[in-house]
Amino acid sequence: MPAVLLHDLITHAASAHPDAVALIHKSEQLSFGTLRDQVNAVAGGLAGLVEPGDRVAFYLPKQPESVITLFGASAAGAVFVPVNPVLKAPQVGYILRHCEVRVLVTSADRATGLADELSQCPDLRHIVIVGDKQPDIGVPTQPWAELLSGSANPYPRIDQDVAAILYTSGSTGQPKGVVLSHRNMLAGAHSVATYLENTAADRLLAVLPLSFDYGLSQLTTAFSVGASVVLMDYLLPRDVIRAIGKYQVTGLAAVPPLWNQLAALDWPEEARRLRYLTNSGGAMPLATTKALRAALPDTAVYLMYGLTEAFRSTYLPPDQVARRPDSMGKAIPNAQVMVVREDGSECAPGEPGELVHRGALVALGYWNDPDKTAQRFKPAPGQPAELPNPELAVWSGDQVRRDEEGYLYFVSRKDEMIKTSGYRVSPTEVEAVMFGAGNIAQVVALGVPHPMLGQAIVLVVQSGDDSVSEERLLTHAKRELPAFMVPAAIYLRSELPRNANGKLDRAALHAEYRDLF
């Protein structure tokens, strides 16, 4: 019988291969059989603390208890809410209050740091502490072992019930909680495993946050085929390469800032056994793709595009990377991706339009935010107007174009297009050209208000070494870009800010530089 609910992935893998390795964390290994037993134990404990659909959050590093809580909440009939461990107390408090979390699983040190926020969470009833010590924070807590000893009966659920709420950073305001059903998550896991050709022989290195849909998918994709996952919170990029060799990793997913760093490092022979790598969360610079392919000639490179509201939308097959390395590819299995005008009509090849995604991966909306849900989740184009309950699609807000062969290319976010001197300029295009100057680790092109130009282009650069100067970059820009695309100002930084998911924090940079002129 196929998996219907998220935790079925573990149940099925344990039934087929109970002794196979499911999780690796440092020197600890959990088999699928052990993982299943611990998930069921936590489900029994949580079912005695929650009602069907109640939210269970965990605020922990990547460790076995995080994974067990995630799938245990699913098995109990609750909804899991992964909270990124790098978030500060006010951000965590906002999430706990916004989705009315009933149970929080965390550590003693983290609970102590949250004490003031926890006292302002009226819906929070239970705080479960992982570890040996119990904090004195003015509210009751209980040890993890007590949760494992519960024996209540889990609540029955169906595949359209809510499984998770993932909080994603918006360009403005507070983060939005994307609501995902069991069906959404299983469809995504099976779709990705299909085109990545995952099998039980794979071992994936999970370096991205589990609160990030791209990071969470490392678990669901692996477990859907009985593969194993190595949990890792790395300090330095070189640690990632060492872990690949040490744990015999076959698959690695990362975002462009990390790939830019990894591409500049030496890859020892034991790390070159990587079967594939994937990129999402932003376009991979062409120079980075080229460097990785040179360092890892036997590793398949998958360039992907996704959004939390639909998990994953497109991928570029490895055999197309050399031919069209700037492409997002085509729709993933069991999804349809359209490029449409504002009226919903299909764009012609080469004509930029909004990317609209329809299919089983489309989320249920934003938690407790009907207005934003209505803006982003709208009827799929091409449906008869008289349909009483039209199918909803995600209108991404991203501008893309399709070539004559059906391959898609990212143009820009609607709200990131720079309007300068009467021209519309894609920041992605400027950034790609500037990477060609060499020795650049990161670059962001911003459009900031300007009294004469409307917006001026400002370049913020993290250099790779001391040879990079503002003068050299400006000379390169004037040589390679038309006059209206040449930056009005260039700033060198030792490091660029990133958001909780590891992506470059464009919103923070916009806020910092918007009053330059």
GIQUIRA-V585503 format. One line per field, one symbol per residue. ss: DSSP state (~ for helix, > for strand, _ for the rest). psi: psi as a letter, one per 40 degrees, with the letter a starting at -180 (. if undefined). burial: 1 if it has 16 or more other C-alpha atoms within 10 Angstrom, else 0. A space follows every 50 residues. Layout:
# GIQUIRA-V585503
ss->???
psi->???
burial->???
This chain:
# GIQUIRA-V585503
ss->_______~~~~~~~~~____>>>>>__>>>>~~~~~~~~~~~~~~~~___ ____>>>>>____~~~~~~~~~~~~~__>>>>______~~~~~~~~~~__ >>>>>>>~~~~~~_~~~~_______>>>>>___________>>~~~~~__ ___________>>>>>>>_______>>>>>>~~~~~~~~~~~~~~~____ __>>>>______~~~~~~~~~~~~___>>>>_____~~~~~~~~~~____ >>>>_~~~~~~~~_____~~~____>>>>______~~~~~~~~~~____> >>>>>________>>>_~~~________>>>___>>>>>>_____>____ __>>>>>>>_____>>___~~~~~~~>>>____________>>>>>>>>> >>_____>>>>>>~~~_>>>__>>>_~~~~~~~~~____>>>>>>>>>>> ___>>>>>>>>>>______~~~~~~~~~~~__~~~___>>>>>____>__ ___>_~~~~~~~~____
psi->hihdidedddddddddgdeihdihhbeihhiddddddddddddddddeei iheihhihgiihiddddddddddddeeahighhheeiiddddddddddef hdhhhaiddddddeddddeegdehdhhhhhidihigeeiiiiiddddeei fihihiiieeihdihhhhhidiaiiihhhhiddddddddddddddefiie eihhhgeiieehddddeddddddeeeiihhhhhididdddddddddefie hhhiiddddddddeihhiddeeehdiiihaeihhiddddddddddgdehh hhhihiideecidiihideedddgeeieaiiiifihhihiideeihiihe hiihhhhiaeehieahhfgdddddddhihiieihdehdgihiihhdehhi ihadeeiihhciideehhhhfeihhhdddddddddeeifhdihhhihihh ddeciihhhhhhidaeehiddddddddddeiideehhdihhhidiiiiad eeihgdddddddeefd.
burial->00111111111111000101111100001111111111111111111011 01111111111111111111111111111111111000100111111111 11111111011101101100101101111100011010001011101101 11011010101111111110000011111111111111111110010111 01111111111111111111111111111111000010011011101111 11111111111111001001111111111111111111101110110011 11111111111111111100100011111111101111111001011000 01111111111111111000001001101110000000000111111111 11000011111110011111000011110111011110011111111111 00001111111111000100001101100100011110010100010001 11111110110001000
